[in-house]
Amino acid sequence: MSKRAVVLLSGGLDSTTCLAWALAEGFECSTLAVDYGQRHRIELEAARRVSATSRVEHREIAVDLRGLGGSALTADIEVPKHRPIEAMAREIPVTYVPARNTVLLALALAYAETLDAHDIVAGMNVLDSSGYPDCRPEFVAAFEQVARLGTRAGATGAKFRIHTPLIALDKAGIIRLGQALGVDYAITHSCYDPAPDGGACGDCDACRLRRKGFEEAGLPDPTRYAAPHRGTGCVSS
Amino acid sequence: MSKRAVVLLSGGLDSTTCLAWALAEGFECSTLAVDYGQRHRIELEAARRVSATSRVEHREIAVDLRGLGGSALTADIEVPKHRPIEAMAREIPVTYVPARNTVLLALALAYAETLDAHDIVAGMNVLDSSGYPDCRPEFVAAFEQVARLGTRAGATGAKFRIHTPLIALDKAGIIRLGQALGVDYAITHSCYDPAPDGGACGDCDACRLRRKGFEEAGLPDPTRYAAPHRGTGCVSS
């Protein structure tokens, strides 16, 4: 019998690659998307598309982090554009959502417990992570402890694991992994500030990292950019 | 200048005592109530009442854990009644909400970060905790690590603290502490299965622990029980 896993799925490039990885590992996957009031809510549609394409059970849960404020992704703060890639690793940007991955992992853990699953798959990665503190391996390890100590299953011996197959990969590496696993990146969404029709802006951190990834992987970028697309130049600067 | 703290407030006896403790410790408190789809949603009104009485800023955030199921507090499973107090410590009941305290602490952490607060106060306690695994000190310590590693403030040196002033107290001890701090328990709500008018059932784990607490503390129980109240006998059996 295959093991069940909950895959945190945003509908973006990273988490979609995670789902493909988990399926290839033989996990019976259930995907969880979290509507946390993100301005790029269109990614929730991408998550549904990706789950349907992979024929896995998909669930969506809402938690309104907008009520707490504090991030360009959930409050009325402008999304930064044209940030140099190098700067992303140095400073935590305003798109950082306070404790977001802690909240996402907590919800994935709650869902995993109801499914009697002890494996959670999430797309955190250190490189090209836009400098978010809750993408580091030591954070993931600490959360694994919380999962083991704070659940009924953990209290009775289950060893929860948080799998982060992308943790040491850069964007090009993630894309190469997904390519090898047959991921169709055209149905994913990464942009923090999409046009009303869902076209990517090309200039926010998420777009720039994604675009650079396809360039470095030497693969065509299937992203549909908003017209006029202001970010056609090379981003590796 | 006083330090800010986020107090997780359910509107029950424990968290209301925590708020009184935090105020007495000199914290500038902001309370956070979480509407997670609990069947005893009337406790959210109690949380508002308690916050207003203590003149602290109160916030409510919704996350629909009903969508995940798995607990008598959020799904259509009957709330157990008349459980012996001793049994509560031995077995985790169906009122256990999967990963609830992890979710609650994650949301408190998100709120604390937006307020630039590094202190969170929560009412977990081991004794008389109805056997929930996420009430133990080792769980709290593990979450403290998550808070320090998974936040912007933590990444830049802030030492998050999760204060659990009730962790080693039994219900009578909590009530005595609250009594000393001037808590009015008449405005709090504990029952998992209240009557439509808010009256407590008297027989669920929460009611039995609360009633036993007042008995053992030798203080009058100000709880308004639903009529006819089926649980008038002594609960210390």
Contacts between the chains, C-beta under 8 A, distances in Angstrom:
chain1	res1	chain2	res2	distance
A	59	B	67	6.7
A	59	B	68	7.5
A	60	B	67	7.8
A	61	B	63	7.0
A	61	B	64	6.3
A	61	B	65	7.8
A	61	B	67	5.3
A	61	B	68	6.8
A	62	B	62	7.5
A	62	B	63	7.1
A	62	B	64	5.9
A	63	B	61	7.0
A	63	B	62	7.1
A	63	B	63	3.8
A	63	B	64	7.9
A	63	B	107	7.3
A	64	B	61	6.3
A	64	B	62	5.9
A	64	B	63	7.9
A	65	B	61	7.8
A	65	B	110	6.3
A	67	B	59	6.7
A	67	B	60	7.8
A	67	B	61	5.3
A	68	B	59	7.5
A	68	B	61	6.8
A	68	B	107	7.9
A	68	B	110	5.5
A	68	B	111	5.0
A	68	B	114	5.1
A	69	B	114	5.3
A	70	B	113	6.6
A	70	B	114	3.4
A	92	B	152	4.9
A	92	B	155	7.2
A	96	B	152	5.8
A	97	B	110	7.7
A	98	B	109	7.6
A	98	B	110	4.5
A	98	B	111	7.7
A	98	B	113	3.5
A	98	B	114	5.2
A	98	B	151	7.0
A	98	B	152	7.3
A	99	B	106	6.1
A	99	B	109	4.4
A	99	B	110	3.9
A	99	B	113	5.6
A	99	B	147	7.8
A	99	B	150	6.3
A	99	B	151	5.7
A	100	B	110	7.3
A	101	B	150	6.2
A	102	B	106	4.5
A	102	B	109	5.8
A	102	B	110	7.3
A	102	B	146	5.9
A	102	B	147	7.6
A	102	B	150	4.8
A	102	B	151	7.8
A	103	B	103	7.7
A	103	B	106	4.5
A	103	B	107	6.4
A	103	B	110	5.8
A	105	B	106	7.7
A	106	B	99	6.1
A	106	B	102	4.5
A	106	B	103	4.5
A	106	B	105	7.7
A	106	B	106	4.0
A	107	B	63	7.4
A	107	B	68	7.9
A	107	B	103	6.4
A	109	B	98	7.6
A	109	B	99	4.4
A	109	B	102	5.8
A	110	B	65	6.3
A	110	B	68	5.5
A	110	B	97	7.7
A	110	B	98	4.5
A	110	B	99	3.9
A	110	B	100	7.3
A	110	B	102	7.4
A	110	B	103	5.8
A	111	B	68	5.0
A	111	B	98	7.7
A	113	B	70	6.6
A	113	B	98	3.5
A	113	B	99	5.6
A	114	B	68	5.1
A	114	B	69	5.4
A	114	B	70	3.5
A	114	B	98	5.2
A	133	B	149	7.0
A	133	B	150	6.2
A	133	B	151	6.1
A	133	B	152	5.8
A	133	B	154	6.7
A	133	B	155	3.7
A	134	B	149	7.7
A	134	B	150	3.9
A	134	B	151	7.1
A	136	B	149	6.9
A	138	B	149	5.4
A	139	B	146	6.9
A	139	B	149	4.2
A	139	B	150	4.5
A	142	B	142	6.7
A	142	B	145	4.2
A	142	B	146	4.6
A	142	B	149	5.1
A	142	B	150	7.3
A	143	B	146	5.4
A	143	B	150	7.3
A	145	B	142	4.2
A	145	B	145	7.0
A	145	B	146	8.0
A	146	B	102	5.8
A	146	B	139	6.9
A	146	B	142	4.6
A	146	B	143	5.3
A	146	B	145	8.0
A	146	B	146	5.5
A	147	B	99	7.8
A	147	B	102	7.6
A	149	B	133	7.0
A	149	B	134	7.7
A	149	B	136	6.9
A	149	B	138	5.4
A	149	B	139	4.2
A	149	B	142	5.2
A	150	B	99	6.3
A	150	B	101	6.2
A	150	B	102	4.8
A	150	B	133	6.2
A	150	B	134	3.9
A	150	B	139	4.5
A	150	B	142	7.3
A	150	B	143	7.3
A	151	B	98	7.0
A	151	B	99	5.7
A	151	B	102	7.8
A	151	B	133	6.1
A	151	B	134	7.1
A	152	B	92	5.0
A	152	B	96	5.8
A	152	B	98	7.3
A	152	B	133	5.8
A	154	B	133	6.7
A	155	B	92	7.2
A	155	B	133	3.7
